[in-house]
Amino acid sequence: MDRPAGIFDIRYEQDMAVIRTAPQWVCLIGFLILLAALPLFADSYFLSFMILTGIALIAVLGLNILTGFAGQISIGHQAFVAVGAYTTPC
């Protein structure tokens, strides 16, 4: 991860922090506000597309954590994703 110039880590919590600077916090809060306001302005097609994209993103990140970081194999991962996708009101 590229670090901004002049930011040094003193504690372990600072080293493991994902969001380090004030502009990063502003971008995150702005994105969350935009994400929360999206259903007020978007049409149903775009919302259903975003829901399916979110389901795929959660599935990919879960599989990445399971196989990449933990080193385990996935047996029933697709079944859980299928149940979650089937119960989504698109």
Secondary structure, DSSP 4 states (H G I P E B T S, - for coil): ----TT----SHHHHH-S--SHHHHHHHHHHHHHHHHHHHHS-HHHHHHHHHHHHHHHHHHHHIIIIIIS----SSHHHHHHHHHHTS--
